[in-house]
Amino acid sequence: DLIEWAILCYQPVEQIQLLMIKLEGNSEASINWHSYFEVAIKCGYAQIVKYLLIKKFHQSMIKDCSKTIYLTAQKGYLEVFKILFEQKSIPDKA
């Protein structure tokens, strides 16, 4: 999917946001916010993680990604880990 590709390729945040806005406006489009959130975490793309937490966050995104969140810290994506921790999104156990 185009948005996942844009996240993986570290396209500018503004472009990814525009793609998401356009996708939201398309009633026929299937939007997988959870997938975008997980890709952004795995890539360590802090700005997109923050954007999704602000705009599209729901607790199941974190619950389903708990192992990915801990891997983020192991990979050294500390900015992403810090964002999630500050949001109190880090579960006690993976």
Secondary structure, 3 states (H helix, E strand, C coil): CHHHHHHHCCCCHHHHHHHHHHHHHCCCCCCCHHHHHHHHHHHCCHHHHHHHHHHHCCHHHHHHCHHHHHHHHHHCCHHHHHHHHHCCCCCCCC
